[in-house]
Structure formats: C-alpha cells, structure tokens
Amino acid sequence: MLGFLKKLFTGGPSADIAALLSEGAVVLDVRSKGEYNSGHVKGAVHIPLNLVNTPAKLKQIKAFKKPVVTCCASGRRSGIAANLLSAKGIEAYNGGAWTTVRAKKGR
C-alpha cells in the first residue's frame, strides 16, 4: 500500500528531467489558471489537473507526440497528472515544482 501511495504522489517513472527537456519534452503545467498566470515555465502548456483526463485534453496531449514533463506548485498534482497520462499510454514524467522545472530547462 505504501508503494502505491508513493508512486501516486511521485508520478511515473524517474527520469533525467533536464535531459528530457533538452531533447524537446513538452512542459505541462497542471496548476490553476491563477497560479499559472502568476508565473510559469516559458513555453509551458497549461492544462489544470481537473481537465487533464478529459477526452479533448488527452487528444491534445497525445498530439504533441513527445514526452511530457508535468509540473505544479509542489509536485503532488504533477505526480497525479503524470500517473494519469502514463495510464493512458502517454510518456509522462513528474517534474515536480514548476520553479524546479524552469531551473532545469534553463529559462
């Protein structure tokens, strides 16, 4: 049970996030609109967590045809999003806090 909870909140397999970003992975910010508008990773796609699993948004994310690095304020919502996307066959990784992803992206 503990392993399941840890995986749920850490989100997807571990990976070198900086390498994924340098290779063109899409940054997916799953915070609220207000949080996103207060600051975000340059070039990030904004889809709030409550919309990530909708058919239209899944279609949009699959159309990227690239790995996805999710981010939020702390890593909890992005972990949930990465797991949801992985379960739908999308290569997704939890990048954690958006500020961490921004630092790893170099912008």
Summary of the structure (lengths in Angstrom):
residues: 107
radius of gyration: 12.4
end to end distance: 38.0
largest distance: 38.0
contacts: 339
relative contact order: 0.25
helix: 49%
strand: 16%
